[in-house]
Amino acid sequence: MTRPKALLSWSSGKDAAWALQALRQAGEVEVVGLLTTTNGAFDRVAMHGVREALLEAQADAVGLPLWKVPLPWPCPNEAYEALMAAACARAVAEGVTAMAFGDLFLEDVRDYRIQKLAGTGLRSLFPIWNPDTAALARDMVAAGLKATLACVDPKALNAGFAGREFDAGLLAELPPSVDPCGERGEFHTFAWDGPMFRRPVPVRRGEVVERDGFVFADLVPA
């Protein structure tokens, strides 16, 4: 029996990687691609700031084609929604019937995604929705998921965490006000190894810079 085809919204971070693992383990859909918005002006993953070269290496390492949606900079919301609508139309034309997301508990974000997919021919999937994020973070580390903090919101977390590994030591040092998975935007990660990867993505930390109110660790292909 042929399984339904799904795209996975791919930020390059640990939650997206964990969602991929969950979808593969459940086996109810076939993940046929990773959909990523990029900053077309800077050739980086939108928000996370990860270089496209690393994004491409990451997709190759998990064994899936990458569907890049380059966004203009700056990008008004109507432009973003038009480009995403075009990506959804392409997906439907290619036989995809679902879009999966690595969201954890932000209901307004979840509701927005459901609303925007309504009428497109794609249903929304949330394979890791509503976990205990402290337990989830520990499970990720225990399973061998390797990720590096690529972006930190210094209003929520000390800038010195940028570029650190997402590991047990980091979890122990996070302030109680910070979600252990960074779900409220306290930090964003780049996942480079784990059970969902066929091989590690060689990466090293470059310069740490502050830009637009966030602190970015520039990750470089090693």
HUNORWO-V495404 format. One record per helix or strand of 2 or more residues. SS is the DSSP state (H for helix, E for strand). FROM is the first residue (numbers start at 0). LEN is the number of residues. If there is no record, write none. Layout:
SS/FROM/LEN
SS/FROM/LEN
//
This chain:
E/3/6
H/13/13
E/28/11
E/43/2
H/51/11
E/65/6
H/76/17
E/95/5
H/106/11
E/122/3
H/132/10
E/145/7
H/158/3
H/167/6
E/186/7
E/202/9
E/213/8
//
